[in-house]
Amino acid sequence: MTVPINKAFDGTAWEGDIEIFSLRNHKAKRCYAWGGHGDRSNRELTLILELPPVGSPNTAVKMAIARKTAKQSSLPAKPG
C-alpha cells in the first residue's frame, strides 16, 4: 500500500509517498519505507518499523526527520 504524505514536522517540510509493508513473524506489524530524491545511484532509502512510538506513516516520517537532525547535529564541524 502507498500513502502520500505532505506535512511539516518541527519546521521541516516533507512530501512524498510512503510504502507500507505488512510483516509476519516479527515484533513489528508493519514497516514504512521511502526513497530520497536524487539519481538512482545516490538515493537514500529509509525504513522505519512500526514499533512505539511509531504507529503511522506520519510518525515514521517525524521520527526519521528527528533522527537525521540529531545525527547531523552530532557531527563535528567542518574546518573552515
Helices and strands as residue ranges (DSSP letters): E 2-9, E 12-22, E 30-35, G 40-42, E 45-49, H 57-73
